[in-house]
């Protein structure tokens, strides 16, 4: 099992992950991609020969992620942009377009993280109209395809960046979980079988005491109530609360009974 990660380790790994946008035609997509990245804790945006410089529309769509655009590296070719990367994954809208291993987004994200421990890694996105060229895909170690509807498989470029950035974040959080997880307090633990059965016994007694069944057999109501409560994964605390409610109901039933006997 890989060693659990702490937060600075997570930040270090995210810093190794580049989102490379090749030949982007609409600056608005660069802004939207920057925003998508920042929401998922990624910051390294790399542009390869964008058709136009980022304009007002691009900055507007960044909506707070302008810093990623300002810091973006710009290269003339994909080869240059990924020269120092340990792993390069190319995102393609079409399934099995080249003889390249094809990964699902979650597997792609997991592989990126594995290699990010060793150095920079890249997720490469193609042009809006034509995607990545075969030559560009050949620079990639594997491809990633979001399993979209085959008859309409192409996502908006920034939407594809969002899906992959989300998968990278999930993979990072999963890797970080063992260290960050806070042990639940004993009262928040699931109740034991014995505790839940104790509650059911008291519930049955209470239903009798308040004359809930009115002559009907109690079995059917109890079966339904058991199913309801067993579905909710009661905690130790919740069982205690419910039993407190029942104890009060039993006390009130007793008082009502005594008052009935005393009244003339
Ligand atoms: N018409 C182009 C689509 C380009 S969409 C083509 O057929 O290739 C722009 C970019 O978004 C793609 O190059 C790819 O990097 C990414 N993208 C869009 N849909 C995707 C999908 N289903 N899976 C993976 N990446 C996708």
py3Dmol code that shows the C-alpha trace and the ligand (Angstrom):
import py3Dmol

protein = """\
ATOM      1  CA  UNK A   1       0.000   0.000   0.000  1.00  0.00           C
ATOM      2  CA  UNK A   2       1.334   3.480  -0.836  1.00  0.00           C
ATOM      3  CA  UNK A   3       2.268   5.639   2.156  1.00  0.00           C
ATOM      4  CA  UNK A   4      -0.603   7.884   3.285  1.00  0.00           C
ATOM      5  CA  UNK A   5      -0.289  11.508   2.225  1.00  0.00           C
ATOM      6  CA  UNK A   6      -0.487  14.626   4.332  1.00  0.00           C
ATOM      7  CA  UNK A   7      -1.709  18.009   3.129  1.00  0.00           C
ATOM      8  CA  UNK A   8       1.616  19.456   2.054  1.00  0.00           C
ATOM      9  CA  UNK A   9       2.272  16.250   0.159  1.00  0.00           C
ATOM     10  CA  UNK A  10      -1.095  16.660  -1.595  1.00  0.00           C
ATOM     11  CA  UNK A  11      -0.244  20.258  -2.524  1.00  0.00           C
ATOM     12  CA  UNK A  12       3.153  19.078  -3.764  1.00  0.00           C
ATOM     13  CA  UNK A  13       1.583  16.436  -5.986  1.00  0.00           C
ATOM     14  CA  UNK A  14      -1.038  18.851  -7.412  1.00  0.00           C
ATOM     15  CA  UNK A  15       1.816  21.201  -8.306  1.00  0.00           C
ATOM     16  CA  UNK A  16       3.315  18.511 -10.535  1.00  0.00           C
ATOM     17  CA  UNK A  17       0.166  18.083 -12.609  1.00  0.00           C
ATOM     18  CA  UNK A  18       0.026  20.181 -15.786  1.00  0.00           C
ATOM     19  CA  UNK A  19      -3.087  20.800 -17.796  1.00  0.00           C
ATOM     20  CA  UNK A  20      -1.862  21.342 -21.345  1.00  0.00           C
ATOM     21  CA  UNK A  21      -4.224  22.932 -23.861  1.00  0.00           C
ATOM     22  CA  UNK A  22      -3.083  22.526 -27.457  1.00  0.00           C
ATOM     23  CA  UNK A  23      -4.037  24.989 -30.208  1.00  0.00           C
ATOM     24  CA  UNK A  24      -7.066  26.343 -28.337  1.00  0.00           C
ATOM     25  CA  UNK A  25      -9.295  28.328 -30.693  1.00  0.00           C
ATOM     26  CA  UNK A  26     -11.630  30.108 -28.254  1.00  0.00           C
ATOM     27  CA  UNK A  27      -9.955  32.110 -25.458  1.00  0.00           C
ATOM     28  CA  UNK A  28     -13.202  31.726 -23.482  1.00  0.00           C
ATOM     29  CA  UNK A  29     -12.395  28.026 -23.138  1.00  0.00           C
ATOM     30  CA  UNK A  30      -8.987  28.833 -21.659  1.00  0.00           C
ATOM     31  CA  UNK A  31     -10.657  30.997 -18.996  1.00  0.00           C
ATOM     32  CA  UNK A  32     -13.295  28.361 -18.270  1.00  0.00           C
ATOM     33  CA  UNK A  33     -10.614  25.664 -18.063  1.00  0.00           C
ATOM     34  CA  UNK A  34      -8.603  27.800 -15.601  1.00  0.00           C
ATOM     35  CA  UNK A  35     -11.695  28.112 -13.429  1.00  0.00           C
ATOM     36  CA  UNK A  36     -12.348  24.365 -13.659  1.00  0.00           C
ATOM     37  CA  UNK A  37      -8.767  23.661 -12.599  1.00  0.00           C
ATOM     38  CA  UNK A  38      -8.771  26.083  -9.680  1.00  0.00           C
ATOM     39  CA  UNK A  39     -11.981  24.623  -8.235  1.00  0.00           C
ATOM     40  CA  UNK A  40     -10.185  21.274  -8.095  1.00  0.00           C
ATOM     41  CA  UNK A  41      -6.957  22.581  -6.597  1.00  0.00           C
ATOM     42  CA  UNK A  42      -4.875  22.451  -9.797  1.00  0.00           C
ATOM     43  CA  UNK A  43      -2.791  25.456 -10.817  1.00  0.00           C
ATOM     44  CA  UNK A  44      -0.352  24.575 -13.609  1.00  0.00           C
ATOM     45  CA  UNK A  45      -1.911  25.653 -16.891  1.00  0.00           C
ATOM     46  CA  UNK A  46       0.193  25.287 -20.037  1.00  0.00           C
ATOM     47  CA  UNK A  47      -0.812  26.643 -23.432  1.00  0.00           C
ATOM     48  CA  UNK A  48       0.613  25.275 -26.668  1.00  0.00           C
ATOM     49  CA  UNK A  49       0.292  27.644 -29.634  1.00  0.00           C
ATOM     50  CA  UNK A  50      -3.107  29.087 -28.737  1.00  0.00           C
ATOM     51  CA  UNK A  51      -4.819  30.539 -31.824  1.00  0.00           C
ATOM     52  CA  UNK A  52      -5.523  33.831 -30.046  1.00  0.00           C
ATOM     53  CA  UNK A  53      -4.224  35.494 -26.888  1.00  0.00           C
ATOM     54  CA  UNK A  54      -6.563  35.370 -23.899  1.00  0.00           C
ATOM     55  CA  UNK A  55      -9.060  38.214 -24.329  1.00  0.00           C
ATOM     56  CA  UNK A  56     -11.789  39.807 -22.183  1.00  0.00           C
ATOM     57  CA  UNK A  57     -14.077  36.843 -22.718  1.00  0.00           C
ATOM     58  CA  UNK A  58     -11.317  34.500 -21.496  1.00  0.00           C
ATOM     59  CA  UNK A  59     -10.715  36.554 -18.355  1.00  0.00           C
ATOM     60  CA  UNK A  60     -14.443  36.867 -17.723  1.00  0.00           C
ATOM     61  CA  UNK A  61     -14.909  33.120 -17.896  1.00  0.00           C
ATOM     62  CA  UNK A  62     -11.969  32.559 -15.533  1.00  0.00           C
ATOM     63  CA  UNK A  63     -14.192  34.170 -12.875  1.00  0.00           C
ATOM     64  CA  UNK A  64     -11.490  34.455 -10.217  1.00  0.00           C
ATOM     65  CA  UNK A  65      -8.932  32.085 -11.724  1.00  0.00           C
ATOM     66  CA  UNK A  66      -7.099  34.805 -13.694  1.00  0.00           C
ATOM     67  CA  UNK A  67      -3.948  34.038 -11.713  1.00  0.00           C
ATOM     68  CA  UNK A  68      -3.683  30.682 -13.502  1.00  0.00           C
ATOM     69  CA  UNK A  69      -3.835  32.425 -16.879  1.00  0.00           C
ATOM     70  CA  UNK A  70      -1.242  35.006 -15.811  1.00  0.00           C
ATOM     71  CA  UNK A  71       1.099  32.232 -14.671  1.00  0.00           C
ATOM     72  CA  UNK A  72       0.465  29.952 -17.677  1.00  0.00           C
ATOM     73  CA  UNK A  73       3.516  28.840 -19.603  1.00  0.00           C
ATOM     74  CA  UNK A  74       3.176  29.170 -23.385  1.00  0.00           C
ATOM     75  CA  UNK A  75       5.040  26.867 -25.788  1.00  0.00           C
ATOM     76  CA  UNK A  76       5.225  26.547 -29.537  1.00  0.00           C
ATOM     77  CA  UNK A  77       4.871  22.760 -29.627  1.00  0.00           C
ATOM     78  CA  UNK A  78       3.496  19.982 -27.454  1.00  0.00           C
ATOM     79  CA  UNK A  79       6.882  18.241 -27.454  1.00  0.00           C
ATOM     80  CA  UNK A  80       8.397  21.320 -25.855  1.00  0.00           C
ATOM     81  CA  UNK A  81       5.607  21.638 -23.285  1.00  0.00           C
ATOM     82  CA  UNK A  82       5.995  18.080 -21.993  1.00  0.00           C
ATOM     83  CA  UNK A  83       9.727  17.579 -22.481  1.00  0.00           C
ATOM     84  CA  UNK A  84      10.422  17.135 -18.746  1.00  0.00           C
ATOM     85  CA  UNK A  85       7.263  15.125 -17.947  1.00  0.00           C
ATOM     86  CA  UNK A  86       7.392  11.603 -16.557  1.00  0.00           C
ATOM     87  CA  UNK A  87       3.941  10.769 -17.878  1.00  0.00           C
ATOM     88  CA  UNK A  88       1.832  12.355 -20.623  1.00  0.00           C
ATOM     89  CA  UNK A  89      -1.828  11.421 -21.082  1.00  0.00           C
ATOM     90  CA  UNK A  90      -3.794  12.675 -24.103  1.00  0.00           C
ATOM     91  CA  UNK A  91      -7.530  13.267 -23.786  1.00  0.00           C
ATOM     92  CA  UNK A  92      -9.515  12.213 -26.841  1.00  0.00           C
ATOM     93  CA  UNK A  93     -13.181  12.637 -27.642  1.00  0.00           C
ATOM     94  CA  UNK A  94     -13.128   9.653 -29.929  1.00  0.00           C
ATOM     95  CA  UNK A  95     -12.668   6.206 -28.548  1.00  0.00           C
ATOM     96  CA  UNK A  96      -9.784   4.014 -29.816  1.00  0.00           C
ATOM     97  CA  UNK A  97      -8.578   6.423 -32.421  1.00  0.00           C
ATOM     98  CA  UNK A  98      -4.947   5.394 -32.331  1.00  0.00           C
ATOM     99  CA  UNK A  99      -3.006   2.382 -31.168  1.00  0.00           C
ATOM    100  CA  UNK A 100      -2.576   3.749 -27.719  1.00  0.00           C
ATOM    101  CA  UNK A 101      -3.609   2.304 -24.414  1.00  0.00           C
ATOM    102  CA  UNK A 102      -6.939   3.890 -23.493  1.00  0.00           C
ATOM    103  CA  UNK A 103      -7.781   4.703 -19.888  1.00  0.00           C
ATOM    104  CA  UNK A 104     -10.997   5.731 -18.197  1.00  0.00           C
ATOM    105  CA  UNK A 105     -10.770   9.090 -16.377  1.00  0.00           C
ATOM    106  CA  UNK A 106     -10.408   7.578 -12.887  1.00  0.00           C
ATOM    107  CA  UNK A 107      -7.657   5.185 -13.992  1.00  0.00           C
ATOM    108  CA  UNK A 108      -5.917   8.047 -15.821  1.00  0.00           C
ATOM    109  CA  UNK A 109      -6.038  10.205 -12.689  1.00  0.00           C
ATOM    110  CA  UNK A 110      -4.677   7.379 -10.531  1.00  0.00           C
ATOM    111  CA  UNK A 111      -1.788   6.816 -12.937  1.00  0.00           C
ATOM    112  CA  UNK A 112      -0.986  10.547 -13.048  1.00  0.00           C
ATOM    113  CA  UNK A 113      -0.741  10.647  -9.269  1.00  0.00           C
ATOM    114  CA  UNK A 114       1.532   7.624  -9.177  1.00  0.00           C
ATOM    115  CA  UNK A 115       3.974   9.332 -11.493  1.00  0.00           C
ATOM    116  CA  UNK A 116       3.545  12.817  -9.982  1.00  0.00           C
ATOM    117  CA  UNK A 117       5.592  11.612  -7.016  1.00  0.00           C
ATOM    118  CA  UNK A 118       8.576  11.359  -9.393  1.00  0.00           C
ATOM    119  CA  UNK A 119       8.254  14.632 -11.330  1.00  0.00           C
ATOM    120  CA  UNK A 120       5.964  16.668 -13.607  1.00  0.00           C
ATOM    121  CA  UNK A 121       3.105  14.906 -15.413  1.00  0.00           C
ATOM    122  CA  UNK A 122       0.718  16.222 -18.084  1.00  0.00           C
ATOM    123  CA  UNK A 123      -2.893  15.868 -19.138  1.00  0.00           C
ATOM    124  CA  UNK A 124      -3.180  17.089 -22.712  1.00  0.00           C
ATOM    125  CA  UNK A 125      -6.339  18.497 -24.354  1.00  0.00           C
ATOM    126  CA  UNK A 126      -6.863  19.106 -28.059  1.00  0.00           C
ATOM    127  CA  UNK A 127      -8.403  21.743 -30.299  1.00  0.00           C
ATOM    128  CA  UNK A 128     -12.127  22.445 -30.213  1.00  0.00           C
ATOM    129  CA  UNK A 129     -12.639  21.584 -33.879  1.00  0.00           C
ATOM    130  CA  UNK A 130     -10.159  18.818 -34.538  1.00  0.00           C
ATOM    131  CA  UNK A 131      -8.803  17.527 -31.222  1.00  0.00           C
ATOM    132  CA  UNK A 132      -5.197  16.315 -31.042  1.00  0.00           C
ATOM    133  CA  UNK A 133      -3.330  15.288 -34.205  1.00  0.00           C
ATOM    134  CA  UNK A 134      -2.004  11.751 -34.523  1.00  0.00           C
ATOM    135  CA  UNK A 135       1.517  13.108 -34.158  1.00  0.00           C
ATOM    136  CA  UNK A 136       0.556  14.802 -30.900  1.00  0.00           C
ATOM    137  CA  UNK A 137      -1.120  11.646 -29.600  1.00  0.00           C
ATOM    138  CA  UNK A 138       2.022   9.726 -30.378  1.00  0.00           C
ATOM    139  CA  UNK A 139       3.841  11.878 -27.841  1.00  0.00           C
ATOM    140  CA  UNK A 140       1.464  10.521 -25.177  1.00  0.00           C
ATOM    141  CA  UNK A 141       2.047   7.411 -23.080  1.00  0.00           C
ATOM    142  CA  UNK A 142      -1.689   6.618 -23.074  1.00  0.00           C
ATOM    143  CA  UNK A 143      -5.019   8.233 -23.941  1.00  0.00           C
ATOM    144  CA  UNK A 144      -7.942   9.092 -21.698  1.00  0.00           C
ATOM    145  CA  UNK A 145     -11.510   8.962 -22.951  1.00  0.00           C
ATOM    146  CA  UNK A 146     -14.511  10.170 -20.964  1.00  0.00           C
ATOM    147  CA  UNK A 147     -17.115   7.485 -21.749  1.00  0.00           C
ATOM    148  CA  UNK A 148     -19.586   9.845 -23.419  1.00  0.00           C
ATOM    149  CA  UNK A 149     -22.473   8.861 -25.714  1.00  0.00           C
ATOM    150  CA  UNK A 150     -20.810   7.367 -28.826  1.00  0.00           C
ATOM    151  CA  UNK A 151     -23.133   9.237 -31.199  1.00  0.00           C
ATOM    152  CA  UNK A 152     -22.267  12.605 -29.578  1.00  0.00           C
ATOM    153  CA  UNK A 153     -18.986  11.999 -27.847  1.00  0.00           C
ATOM    154  CA  UNK A 154     -17.299  15.378 -27.848  1.00  0.00           C
ATOM    155  CA  UNK A 155     -17.538  17.472 -24.675  1.00  0.00           C
ATOM    156  CA  UNK A 156     -16.850  21.178 -24.632  1.00  0.00           C
ATOM    157  CA  UNK A 157     -13.110  21.558 -24.070  1.00  0.00           C
ATOM    158  CA  UNK A 158     -13.422  23.238 -20.640  1.00  0.00           C
ATOM    159  CA  UNK A 159     -16.066  20.692 -19.589  1.00  0.00           C
ATOM    160  CA  UNK A 160     -13.598  17.899 -20.416  1.00  0.00           C
ATOM    161  CA  UNK A 161     -10.948  19.681 -18.338  1.00  0.00           C
ATOM    162  CA  UNK A 162     -13.452  19.877 -15.458  1.00  0.00           C
ATOM    163  CA  UNK A 163     -14.214  16.146 -15.559  1.00  0.00           C
ATOM    164  CA  UNK A 164     -10.539  15.174 -15.539  1.00  0.00           C
ATOM    165  CA  UNK A 165      -9.598  17.762 -12.896  1.00  0.00           C
ATOM    166  CA  UNK A 166     -12.387  16.341 -10.707  1.00  0.00           C
ATOM    167  CA  UNK A 167     -11.045  12.824 -11.116  1.00  0.00           C
ATOM    168  CA  UNK A 168      -7.550  14.004 -10.205  1.00  0.00           C
ATOM    169  CA  UNK A 169      -8.955  15.665  -7.084  1.00  0.00           C
ATOM    170  CA  UNK A 170     -10.845  12.545  -6.086  1.00  0.00           C
ATOM    171  CA  UNK A 171      -7.712  10.466  -6.495  1.00  0.00           C
ATOM    172  CA  UNK A 172      -5.730  12.951  -4.385  1.00  0.00           C
ATOM    173  CA  UNK A 173      -8.362  13.029  -1.646  1.00  0.00           C
ATOM    174  CA  UNK A 174      -8.556   9.246  -1.585  1.00  0.00           C
ATOM    175  CA  UNK A 175      -4.785   9.041  -1.224  1.00  0.00           C
ATOM    176  CA  UNK A 176      -4.822  11.653   1.547  1.00  0.00           C
ATOM    177  CA  UNK A 177      -7.767  10.164   3.466  1.00  0.00           C
ATOM    178  CA  UNK A 178      -5.912   7.827   5.859  1.00  0.00           C
ATOM    179  CA  UNK A 179      -4.043  10.719   7.466  1.00  0.00           C
ATOM    180  CA  UNK A 180      -6.810  13.316   7.410  1.00  0.00           C
ATOM    181  CA  UNK A 181      -9.574  11.017   8.645  1.00  0.00           C
ATOM    182  CA  UNK A 182     -10.698  11.915  12.149  1.00  0.00           C
ATOM    183  CA  UNK A 183     -11.568   8.906  14.292  1.00  0.00           C
ATOM    184  CA  UNK A 184     -15.312   8.947  15.054  1.00  0.00           C
ATOM    185  CA  UNK A 185     -16.277   9.551  18.681  1.00  0.00           C
ATOM    186  CA  UNK A 186     -17.466   6.357  20.414  1.00  0.00           C
ATOM    187  CA  UNK A 187     -21.036   7.682  20.581  1.00  0.00           C
ATOM    188  CA  UNK A 188     -21.112   8.220  16.839  1.00  0.00           C
ATOM    189  CA  UNK A 189     -20.202   4.619  16.130  1.00  0.00           C
ATOM    190  CA  UNK A 190     -22.929   2.350  14.804  1.00  0.00           C
ATOM    191  CA  UNK A 191     -24.976   0.869  17.646  1.00  0.00           C
ATOM    192  CA  UNK A 192     -24.333  -2.772  18.444  1.00  0.00           C
ATOM    193  CA  UNK A 193     -26.868  -5.420  17.572  1.00  0.00           C
ATOM    194  CA  UNK A 194     -27.668  -5.762  21.280  1.00  0.00           C
ATOM    195  CA  UNK A 195     -28.303  -2.026  21.669  1.00  0.00           C
ATOM    196  CA  UNK A 196     -30.653  -1.946  18.677  1.00  0.00           C
ATOM    197  CA  UNK A 197     -32.543  -5.011  19.951  1.00  0.00           C
ATOM    198  CA  UNK A 198     -32.873  -3.349  23.359  1.00  0.00           C
ATOM    199  CA  UNK A 199     -34.462  -0.379  21.619  1.00  0.00           C
ATOM    200  CA  UNK A 200     -36.883  -2.650  19.716  1.00  0.00           C
ATOM    201  CA  UNK A 201     -37.968  -4.369  22.959  1.00  0.00           C
ATOM    202  CA  UNK A 202     -38.638  -1.024  24.587  1.00  0.00           C
ATOM    203  CA  UNK A 203     -40.475   0.142  21.458  1.00  0.00           C
ATOM    204  CA  UNK A 204     -42.739  -2.935  21.595  1.00  0.00           C
ATOM    205  CA  UNK A 205     -43.456  -2.329  25.303  1.00  0.00           C
ATOM    206  CA  UNK A 206     -44.203   1.332  24.629  1.00  0.00           C
ATOM    207  CA  UNK A 207     -46.606   0.575  21.799  1.00  0.00           C
ATOM    208  CA  UNK A 208     -48.497  -1.709  24.188  1.00  0.00           C
ATOM    209  CA  UNK A 209     -48.450   0.925  26.916  1.00  0.00           C
ATOM    210  CA  UNK A 210     -49.953   3.597  24.671  1.00  0.00           C
ATOM    211  CA  UNK A 211     -52.438   1.077  23.235  1.00  0.00           C
ATOM    212  CA  UNK A 212     -51.138   1.597  19.706  1.00  0.00           C
ATOM    213  CA  UNK A 213     -52.305  -1.793  18.436  1.00  0.00           C
ATOM    214  CA  UNK A 214     -55.910  -1.547  19.666  1.00  0.00           C
ATOM    215  CA  UNK A 215     -56.468  -5.282  19.630  1.00  0.00           C
ATOM    216  CA  UNK A 216     -54.568  -5.975  16.371  1.00  0.00           C
ATOM    217  CA  UNK A 217     -51.596  -8.318  16.551  1.00  0.00           C
ATOM    218  CA  UNK A 218     -48.409  -6.283  17.011  1.00  0.00           C
ATOM    219  CA  UNK A 219     -46.317  -8.336  14.540  1.00  0.00           C
ATOM    220  CA  UNK A 220     -46.960  -6.455  11.340  1.00  0.00           C
ATOM    221  CA  UNK A 221     -46.358  -2.974  12.789  1.00  0.00           C
ATOM    222  CA  UNK A 222     -43.213  -4.160  14.564  1.00  0.00           C
ATOM    223  CA  UNK A 223     -41.877  -5.740  11.362  1.00  0.00           C
ATOM    224  CA  UNK A 224     -42.339  -2.463   9.482  1.00  0.00           C
ATOM    225  CA  UNK A 225     -40.823  -0.408  12.284  1.00  0.00           C
ATOM    226  CA  UNK A 226     -37.833  -2.745  12.501  1.00  0.00           C
ATOM    227  CA  UNK A 227     -37.269  -2.411   8.760  1.00  0.00           C
ATOM    228  CA  UNK A 228     -37.500   1.374   8.997  1.00  0.00           C
ATOM    229  CA  UNK A 229     -35.016   1.718  11.843  1.00  0.00           C
ATOM    230  CA  UNK A 230     -32.600  -0.931  10.580  1.00  0.00           C
ATOM    231  CA  UNK A 231     -32.365   0.970   7.301  1.00  0.00           C
ATOM    232  CA  UNK A 232     -31.008   4.047   9.080  1.00  0.00           C
ATOM    233  CA  UNK A 233     -27.814   2.602  10.588  1.00  0.00           C
ATOM    234  CA  UNK A 234     -28.552   3.910  14.074  1.00  0.00           C
ATOM    235  CA  UNK A 235     -25.596   5.182  16.084  1.00  0.00           C
ATOM    236  CA  UNK A 236     -25.069   4.617  19.809  1.00  0.00           C
ATOM    237  CA  UNK A 237     -26.185   8.212  20.412  1.00  0.00           C
ATOM    238  CA  UNK A 238     -29.318   7.908  18.321  1.00  0.00           C
ATOM    239  CA  UNK A 239     -30.395   4.737  20.113  1.00  0.00           C
ATOM    240  CA  UNK A 240     -29.934   6.548  23.412  1.00  0.00           C
ATOM    241  CA  UNK A 241     -32.058   9.479  22.199  1.00  0.00           C
ATOM    242  CA  UNK A 242     -34.842   7.224  20.904  1.00  0.00           C
ATOM    243  CA  UNK A 243     -34.894   5.254  24.143  1.00  0.00           C
ATOM    244  CA  UNK A 244     -35.171   8.547  26.045  1.00  0.00           C
ATOM    245  CA  UNK A 245     -38.247   9.436  23.978  1.00  0.00           C
ATOM    246  CA  UNK A 246     -39.763   6.011  24.655  1.00  0.00           C
ATOM    247  CA  UNK A 247     -39.040   6.254  28.386  1.00  0.00           C
ATOM    248  CA  UNK A 248     -40.966   9.533  28.534  1.00  0.00           C
ATOM    249  CA  UNK A 249     -43.845   8.074  26.526  1.00  0.00           C
ATOM    250  CA  UNK A 250     -43.956   5.119  28.960  1.00  0.00           C
ATOM    251  CA  UNK A 251     -43.921   7.488  31.942  1.00  0.00           C
ATOM    252  CA  UNK A 252     -46.771   9.561  30.504  1.00  0.00           C
ATOM    253  CA  UNK A 253     -48.787   6.402  29.797  1.00  0.00           C
ATOM    254  CA  UNK A 254     -48.254   5.306  33.392  1.00  0.00           C
ATOM    255  CA  UNK A 255     -49.372   8.706  34.720  1.00  0.00           C
ATOM    256  CA  UNK A 256     -52.425   8.687  32.472  1.00  0.00           C
ATOM    257  CA  UNK A 257     -53.305   5.202  33.724  1.00  0.00           C
ATOM    258  CA  UNK A 258     -52.951   6.256  37.350  1.00  0.00           C
ATOM    259  CA  UNK A 259     -55.031   9.389  36.761  1.00  0.00           C
ATOM    260  CA  UNK A 260     -57.717   7.217  35.135  1.00  0.00           C
ATOM    261  CA  UNK A 261     -57.820   4.890  38.142  1.00  0.00           C
ATOM    262  CA  UNK A 262     -57.952   7.778  40.610  1.00  0.00           C
ATOM    263  CA  UNK A 263     -60.683   9.770  38.887  1.00  0.00           C
ATOM    264  CA  UNK A 264     -64.184   9.025  40.198  1.00  0.00           C
TER     265      UNK A 264
END
"""
ligand_1 = """\
26
LIG
N -13.976 17.367 -32.731
C -12.927 17.050 -31.848
C -13.400 17.259 -30.446
C -12.551 18.138 -29.742
S -13.216 18.588 -28.195
C -12.510 15.601 -31.982
O -13.281 14.865 -32.534
O -11.454 15.208 -31.543
C -11.791 19.340 -27.520
C -10.983 18.480 -26.592
O -11.733 18.172 -25.432
C -10.551 17.146 -27.145
O -9.414 17.239 -27.956
C -10.260 16.376 -25.881
O -8.986 16.716 -25.383
C -11.340 16.908 -24.933
N -12.524 16.032 -24.941
C -13.757 16.286 -25.424
N -14.568 15.236 -25.248
C -13.846 14.288 -24.629
C -14.122 12.962 -24.176
N -15.315 12.385 -24.340
N -13.121 12.295 -23.556
C -11.888 12.842 -23.375
N -11.588 14.076 -23.793
C -12.537 14.800 -24.416
"""
view = py3Dmol.view(width=600, height=400)
view.addModel(protein, "pdb")
view.setStyle({"model": 0}, {"cartoon": {"style": "trace"}})
view.addModel(ligand_1, "xyz")
view.setStyle({"model": 1}, {"stick": {}})
view.zoomTo()
view.show()
